[in-house]
Amino acid sequence: MRSTVPERPRVDAVGFVVDALRTRPWARRVLSGISVGLLLLGLGLLAYPFATNIYQDRLQARLDRQLASPALEQAYRERRVGTGDSLTRLRIPALGVDVVVVEGTSASALRAGAGHYPETPLPCEQGNVAIAGHRTTYGKPFANIDRLKAGDVVVLETPIGTCTYAISRAPFIVEPNDFSVIDPTRDRELTLTSCHPKGSASHRIIIRAVYAHDGGA
């Protein structure tokens, strides 16, 4: 004789009643809403890098004009370039990189793509000049710095002069809280930093270069 006792609803690992979700109208609406939400979230994640690149491209156009202005040259000479303002043009011929670097490394400043650590010397000056840049968003100027090798050059064009640095060693990886890489140095050096691996902030990739000569490459 068949039992008349109702079958107990099956429950999955997270406690949802599977039978109810399959058969009840309200549950189907919930599932449909969740599906749409997940789809929109996925589209948003895919669109985010493109949106930041468009933003950075427009910002770079403004920063490029500012870099050539007499007012910025005066501010540079007086060491009063404001956070987020143009500081120098950075070119890496081996990678086709050409980006205006701003003063500061805050999240808002780095929307320009690359920013100068304000506690380090100005570009081309004595000591360890340090610059941070994005690898996957906001123009991703440092996307391929892991491909740099000893002898490749980095050119910095400031409002008052240009200098060239030569990569001195292979890229290396450090912990994200290892700020020793931007410590002062006696010689004229350049340090580039970025998140590593791409799409993650778990580590930092570091590029070290030494002063080669005044002027471009």
Residue pairs with C-beta under 8 A, 6 or more apart in sequence:
9 17
9 18
9 19
9 20
10 17
10 18
10 19
11 17
11 18
12 18
20 27
21 27
21 28
21 30
21 31
48 137
49 136
49 137
49 140
52 111
52 137
52 138
52 139
53 137
53 138
53 139
53 140
55 111
55 138
56 111
56 112
56 113
56 138
56 139
57 139
59 111
59 112
60 99
60 100
60 112
60 113
60 139
63 85
63 86
63 100
63 102
63 112
64 86
64 100
66 72
66 85
66 86
67 86
67 88
67 89
67 100
67 159
72 81
72 85
72 86
72 159
73 159
73 160
75 81
75 82
75 85
76 87
76 122
76 158
76 159
76 160
77 159
77 160
79 122
81 87
81 103
82 103
83 102
83 103
83 104
83 106
83 109
83 118
84 102
84 103
84 104
84 108
84 109
84 112
85 102
85 103
86 100
86 101
86 102
87 100
87 101
87 102
87 103
87 116
87 122
87 123
87 158
88 100
88 101
88 116
88 123
88 156
88 157
88 158
88 159
89 98
89 99
89 100
89 101
89 155
89 156
89 157
89 158
90 97
90 98
90 99
90 100
90 101
90 114
90 131
90 141
90 154
90 155
90 156
91 97
91 98
91 154
91 155
91 157
91 216
91 217
92 145
92 148
92 152
92 153
92 154
92 155
93 152
93 153
93 155
93 217
94 147
94 148
94 152
94 153
95 144
95 145
95 147
95 148
97 141
97 142
99 112
99 113
99 114
99 133
99 139
99 141
100 112
100 113
100 114
101 112
101 114
101 115
101 116
101 123
101 131
101 133
102 109
102 112
102 114
102 115
102 116
103 109
103 115
103 116
103 118
104 110
104 115
104 116
104 118
105 115
105 116
105 117
105 118
105 132
106 115
109 115
110 132
110 133
110 134
110 138
111 138
112 138
113 133
113 134
113 138
113 139
113 140
113 141
114 131
114 132
114 133
114 134
114 141
114 142
115 131
115 132
115 133
116 122
116 123
116 129
116 130
116 131
117 130
117 131
117 132
117 182
119 182
120 127
120 128
120 129
120 130
120 182
120 184
120 191
121 127
121 128
121 129
122 129
122 158
123 129
123 156
123 158
123 163
124 156
124 158
124 161
124 162
124 163
124 188
124 211
124 214
125 188
126 187
126 188
127 184
127 185
127 186
127 187
127 188
127 189
128 182
128 183
128 184
128 185
128 189
128 190
128 191
129 156
129 188
129 189
129 190
129 191
130 181
130 182
130 190
130 191
130 192
130 193
131 190
131 191
131 192
131 193
132 192
132 193
132 194
133 141
133 142
133 145
133 192
133 193
133 194
134 140
134 141
134 142
134 194
134 195
135 142
135 143
135 145
135 194
135 195
135 196
135 198
136 143
136 198
136 199
142 192
142 194
143 198
145 171
145 192
145 194
145 205
145 207
146 171
146 196
146 205
148 167
148 171
148 207
149 167
149 170
150 166
150 167
150 168
150 169
150 170
151 166
151 167
152 166
152 167
153 164
153 165
153 166
153 167
153 209
153 212
153 217
154 164
154 165
154 166
154 167
154 190
154 192
154 207
154 209
155 162
155 163
155 164
155 165
155 216
155 217
156 162
156 163
156 164
156 165
156 190
157 216
161 214
162 214
162 215
162 216
163 211
163 212
163 213
163 214
163 215
164 211
164 212
164 213
164 214
164 215
164 216
164 217
165 188
165 189
165 190
165 209
165 210
165 211
165 212
166 209
166 210
166 212
167 207
167 208
167 209
168 189
168 208
168 209
168 210
169 208
171 205
171 206
171 207
172 205
172 206
172 208
173 196
173 203
173 204
173 205
173 206
174 181
174 203
174 204
174 206
175 203
175 204
176 195
176 201
176 202
176 203
176 204
178 204
181 191
181 193
181 204
181 206
182 191
182 193
187 210
187 211
188 210
188 211
189 208
189 209
189 210
189 211
190 208
190 209
190 210
190 211
191 206
191 207
191 208
191 209
192 206
192 207
192 209
193 204
193 205
193 206
193 207
194 204
194 205
195 201
195 203
195 204
195 205
196 202
196 203
196 204
196 205
197 203
